[in-house]
Amino acid sequence: MGETTAQDGGPQPPSPALPLTGIRVLDLSRVLAGPWCAMCLGDLGAEVIKVEHPERGDDTRDWGLRTGATNTSYFDSANRNKRSITLDLATPEGLATARDLARSSDVVVQNFKTGGADRLGLGYADLSAENPRLIYCSISGYASDGPEATRPGYDIVVQGEAGLMALNGEADRPPLKFGLAAVDLFTGQYATQGVLAALFERERTGLGRHVELALFDCGVALTAYCGLEAMVRGHDPVRAGNAHPSIAPYGVFETGDGPIVLAVGNNGQYRRLCEQVLERPDLASDPRFSTNLERSRNRSQFLPALEAELARWTRADLVARLDAAGIPCGEVLGLHEALTSDRARAGTLVLPQGGDAHPGAHVLAPPYRLDGERLPVRLMPPALGASSAEIRAESDARRVGEIRAEPVDGKP
């Protein structure tokens, strides 16, 4: 492979410091959960080849805002550190190329409807028979051995079915979905963990594994402590919105010029809030408010008194005083404001795509840091089929090498 820059969209030799250098991932998935898993593996150094339909590509190339001739903001969010090849899996030629790529891959990620990959000859049984070291990751909506195995999986549907909407939002408002596709994203992260564990085990056994994730299973896992509380109660906890059901003050509060997050975790912090920040020691000594249990019990009296005091300060001044007193707090920023903040800029968390991308096109950096260094964006999200010719040429070269290495008349 020739060296090019990340802005060109072409491949770069992965840094030897990256832990998955030398691992090849074949990404047969689309939309979010599967591509997110493959992207995480790419962030960690794997070579990721994304297979897309020759005409429409990944569905998400038509979602969000246009950032290039075939790219969108949604597609870009889940497809950095990948190359794209276009294959029509409805043709013998496309399937043959996909199988050839799978034979030389360490990991396959797919999210066909249950049974779809098997019908194409791209299922675990077929591919692992040709490549016993293959880690094969299947992502579906529901358990593959359950009565709903063939149902398609959609994040918003699972948010409703798994009870996530029931715990999100205000108590006097209808159930509310998360602001982004939380189930898809968590499923992608869980899938990455499963693949990494299987790769680790392969070092001992020499054999691959079939890693399976279902969106519904991950949605239930995501309920975490709220789910277990519902089981203890025997009914749903009351939705608390931005507040905390058992801690006060803990949530979003208005200052004189904008909202802040205030998280007072113990009574010592509360006393410092009253005495050092608000200069209202009487609020700390008031028996109705002196302990968290009393503040929680007397919210209807406590919160109006606190809110009136907070509104007297500008946000910047109040945050500075809270920080000085060691009280957890932060500004509530707009999304664009957060991504362009000094904090995000100092962390190099948002990178311009450059090249032929829209001037406003950016990519988020991987969150991983190893030995003090953030892992790089080696490849910007690819244009549809941008590496098709290159990947086919590499595949042909591998086949020639394999043929030359085969024994002749029983001799190597």
N, C-alpha and C positions, 0 to 999 in steps of 0.2 A: 504494500500500500504506500502510495506517495503521501508525503506530509503536506497538510494544508492547515490553514487557521480555522479556529472554531467559527469565526464569522463567515467563512466560505461555506459552511455547512458540511464540509468534507471530513474524512476521518483524520484523527491525530493519534500517533502512538500513545497509548495510555502510560501515565507515569508509573514507574516501577514501585512507587510508594503506595499505590492504590491496592487495597486488599483483594479485589476480585480481578486483577490483571490476569489475562489468559483464559478467563471464563467467557464462553459465548452463550448468549441468550437469544432464542428465537421467539419473537413476540408476535403471536398469532391473535392477539386480543384487540379489542376496540373499546372505545368510549373512555371509561375512567378507571375502574378498579384494576383490571388487568394491565393496561398501559402504565398505571401508577406503580405497580409492582415492578414491571420491567424497567421503568425509569429509575427507581431506587437502586436496582441492581446495577444499572449503568452508572449512576452517581458513584457507586462504590468501586468502579473500575471495569466492570464487565463490558464486553463488546455486545451491543444490542442491535439486532436486525429486526426491523418492524416490517411485517408483511401487510400490504394493503391492496384493496381492489384497484385495478388499473384506472377506472373512471371516477368513482366517488371517493375512494380512499376511506380512511377512518371517518365514521359519522361526524365526529367533532370538528372536522375540517369545514363544516357548514354551521358551526355553533359559535356564538360570541361575536367578536369584532374582527374584521379582516386585517391581517398583519402581513400578508404577502399574497402572491398569486394563488397559492393553494393552502395557505396557513391561516389560522384564526387564533385569537387569544386563548380560547378554551383548549384547542389542540396543543398549543405551545406549552400550556401548563403541565401537561402529562407526558411530554415526548422529547425533553432535552436528552442529550447524550445517547442518541440513537441514529441509525441510518435507515432509510426507507427503500424497500424494493416492492414493486407492484407485481402481483401474481393473480391470475384468475383461477381460483381453486375449483371452478366448475369445469375446467379443462384438464385433460390428462397431462399436458405439458406443465401447467401451473402446479398440479399436485406432485408431479415428479420432482420439480425444483424444490418444493416445500419439504418433501421427504428427504431429499439430498441434504438440505440445510439442517434438518433435524438430526441426521446421522452424524454431522460434525459439530453439533451443539451440546453444551452441558446442561442447558435448561430450556424447556419449552413452557411458555405461558399462554393459556388459551381460555376464552370465555364463550365458546359456542354454546348454544342451547344444549341441554343434556342429551347426549347421543349424537349430536351433530358432528363432532370430530371423529367419532367411531365410524359413522357412515361414509366419511371422506377417506378413511384409512389413515387418519391423523390422530387416532386415539392412543391412549397410553399403551395398550397391549401391542398394537402394531409397531409403534415407534420404539418402545423399549426392547422389543424382540430384535431389532436391528442395532440398537444402541443401549446395552444393558446399564451403562453408567448414567443414563439420562435422568435428570430430575424433571418431572412433568407436573406442572401446576395447573389445576383446573379450577376455575372460578364460575360459580353458578348462582342463581337466585335462591334456590332451596336445596336441601340435601339430595344428593343424587340417588340415594336409596330410599327416599321417602315418597309419599303419595303425591307431592307437589313437584316432583323432580323436573317435569317438563314446563313448569310455569316460568315465563321470563322474569328476570329480576330487575326491578327499578328502585333506585334509592328512595324516592319519595313514598312509594308503596310500602317498602320495608320500614321506613321511619314510622309510618302509621301502624303497621302490623306488630312491630317489636315494642311498641309502647313509648318510643322516643318522643313522639309528638305530645304524648300525655304528660310528660315531665317538663316540657319546654313552654315558656310563655307566662303570662300573668294569670292569677287565680280566677279572675272574673272575665277572662277572655277565652275564646275557643282554643283547642290544641294547636300548636304551632310547629312547623318544620324548622330544622336548623337552617342557618343562612347559607350554607353550602352543602354539598353532597357528602355528609359526614359518614354515612354507611359505606359508600363506595371508597372513600379515602381510607377509612380504617380497615376495610377488607383488603385494600392494596397493601397496607402496612403489615397486616397479619400474614398475607401471602408472602411478602418479602421475608418475614421472620421464618416461615415454614421452609422456604427455599434455602435460606442460609443454614438452617439446622440440617437439612438433607444433604447439602454440600459438605458440611462438617462431618456428618456420619459417613459419607462416601469415602472420605480419607481413610477410614478404618476398614470399611467393608468392600470398597471398590464397586458398589452397586448403587443404582439410583433409587428413587422413591416416587410415589404418586402423592403429591400434596393437594388436598382438596379444601376449598373454602366456599361457604355459602353466605350470601349477603344477609339472609335472615339470621343465621347463627352469629355472625359478627354484630348485627344490630342488637341482638339480645345481650351479647357480651358487653356491648358499649353502655348498657344501662347501669353496669357496675354497682356502686353502693346504693344508688336510687332503686335499682331492681331488688336488691336484698332487703332494703327497708320496706318496700311494698309487700314482700313475702312475710316479713315479721308483723306488719300492721294488718295484713289481710285485705288491704285496699290501697288505692293510689295515695302517695303523699300529695299534699296540697302544692300546686305550682307556685313558686315564689318569685318568678320573673328575675330581675337583677338582684333581688335580696337573697339573704341566706335564711333558711327556715329556722335555724337554731342559734344564730350568732347576730348580734347587733352592737354597733353599726357595721354593716358589711354589705356593700353594694355600690350602686351608682348614685351620686348626689350632685346637685347643682351648686356651683359657686356663683359669684357675681357675674362671671363672663364665660361660663362653660362648664361642662360636666367633668367630674373626676370619679375614679374608683377609690373607695376607702375600705380597707380590710383590717378591722381592729380585732385581733385574734385572742386577746386576753385582757384581764382587768388592769394589768400594769400599763399596757398600751393605752387603754381608755383613760386612765388617770393622766398620762402624759398629754393625750389629746386635749383634755379639758384644761389642764393647768399650764402646759407649755405652749400649746398651739392656739387654742381658742381664748385663753386667758379667762376661763370661766370655771374656777375650782369648785363653785357651788354645784355644777352639774355632776362632778365626780363624787361629792359628798352626799348628794341627795339620795336617801335610801331607796327611792324608786328606781334609781339608775346605777347604783354603785357596783352591782355585779351583773354579769351577762344574763343570768337567769332572770333578774329583776328587769333589766332592759328589754329582754325578749317578751316578758309577761306584760310590760307596760309600753309596748311599742306605740300605741295611739297617743300617748302623752310624750314619750321620749323623742320620737322622730320629728315632730313639728318643732320642738325646741332646738334640736340639733340642726335641722335644715335652716332655721332662721340664722343661726350662728355662722354656718358655712357660707351662706349667701352674702355675708358682710365682706368676704375676702375675694380678691381676684384669684383666678386659678393658679397663676404662676407663683404668687406670694404664698398661697396656702400649701401648694405642693412643696415649696422650698422649706416651709416651716415643718411640715409633716416629715419630710426626709430628715431634717435636722433632729427631730425627736425620735427617729427610728420607727416610724409608723408606716406600714405598707400602704402605698397609694400610687396613683398614676393618672395621667390625663386620659380622657376618652377621646381618641382622635378619629377623624374620618379615615377611610381606607387609603385614599390617595395621600393624605397628610402623613399617615403612618409609613407608607412605602417610600416617601420622599424625605422622611425625617433624618436628622443628623444621626440618630441611632442606627437606622437601617443603612444609611450611607457608610457609616464607620464600619459596619459589619460586612460591607460589600454584598448585601443580600439581594439587590436588584441590579441586573446587568442589561445594558442595551444590546439588542441583537446585532445591529449593524448590517453590513452587506446590502442586499436588496429588500430587506424588510421595511415595513412602514416606519417612519421616523419615531413613532411612539411605541414601537414594539420592543418589549423587554422580556426577560426570562428571570424567574426566581432562582437564586443560587441554592444548591443542596445545603441542608442544615447541618450536615455532618462536619465535625472538625476532628482531625487525627493529628496527634503530636503538635497541636497548636496551629495547624493549617486547615483552612476551609477547603473541602474537596472542590475541584474545579468543574466548570462547565466546559467539557472538552468539545462538545458538539452542540450547536444550536439546533432547535427543532427543525427537522428536515422538510424540504419541499416534497410533494408527492412523487415517489419513485426516483428521488434524486440520486440514489446510489445503485439503481437497478443494474446498470451495465457493469459497474465495478464489482458488485457482489456476485453476479453471474460469472464474470471472468475469474474471480477467486475460487468459486466453486468448481469451475472447469479445471483450473490448475490443480486443485486438491485431488480431483478424480484421476488426472494424469499421473500425479505422484503416487496415488494408491495403486494404480495399475502397474506402474514400474516397480513397486515394492512387493508385488505378489510373487510367490514362488513359481519357478518354472521347472517342470518335470520333477516336482517334489522337492526341489532344492531352492533355498533362499537366494 
